[in-house]
């Protein structure tokens, strides 16, 4: 079922939040979160400070909408996968797709993400936002994966698969942020994530569990 279209007021609110989020992410990536204030983010976003705090409880929380958009795009790719494809293969394909930039804009988007994660290594509040978004994404991914799972797949297996896929993306991004946040070789991200996903799922049994006689 398609979502109801946003009203003009809701679209304006969303656009304002995203503009603030982009500004916060750029500033954090360039200078680190400690050197940036909420007032500066508001000023460079073209909004009043009171407007900033109407949408966000802290300067670190301001980047959440951008991170959530990335998670939503990932879920949409998973949901659009071929229903006849093996679920592990489908997840590998979508992991590769979401971490393989196709143009300069996507490369730049991954660069600011890595810069943001680099800044988070020394900012507990920014780390909290990052982990919160990943936790929420993992829960949502379970619902996306459930229809594609083999019949009688256990809830535990579903949770483990969603956790493995989410963790593979997170680990690849965090590791790249520590090593090379300028993203000299964009192919490395997908390669690291696929390697992590295969290791995390190597012992995962997706076959149905026989019922007790």
Steps between C-alpha positions, in 0.01 A plus 500: 500500500638841405552755776273804507662799326647761732318828544674824405569571868648153551718532190632835620575353841680204343701726267601726788609203710706361214667834433595525867621138495718556192654809656569322829654201322725722290620702799557194718686325218721802433579611856373243749189529714674670795593801286145554372205658682127468445491876440753466218306214341180705515666809354657311208170319438315831478270435797455651844650322800150448641406326173803272537392397850142452384625213284803368689587457866875541445754588232597133464139392454480727195675245277245225569272580200784450253605172658139386504461578130796273430337221701167551321670476159666176609166355614337599170768313305451190713121518458538532121724192466387209282267289721633183334860580588666338800470745788874493579588568136241779486650663808850476353381672183329780692799549733722536195253740335455727800876533559607535136471867398384552141583866458685796655203593718486153657877497552473834679214364712710206612791734575297714737364185663854378563601844623203498736594157635859616542370793708286258703807315626563789739139603569281271711178683411568460127579133554167462679311644201685269261428188708138602555440533127665162441292336771180641354610390152559144619151477646344636180706263287340202674160605366643548151670159501218298657294446179808374312610248762451124451185356651528427873812710543534559872474850648854457634638431153321806363646716775849360441481565125381859546772555760768356269398715204476818706826431680684428176409842363581673828835326547612572143417869535663532842816317389529715188452816707795398716728411205407726208216746542589671171380186318788475255373160384115489514496126422657419837182576695285240326782246510543539877126483564455186290791332676351588839153380398631165373694440820205596719259271312735208433339287770143623453252228410204631303340160460174444689530338840312166512204501734511271801320171447 
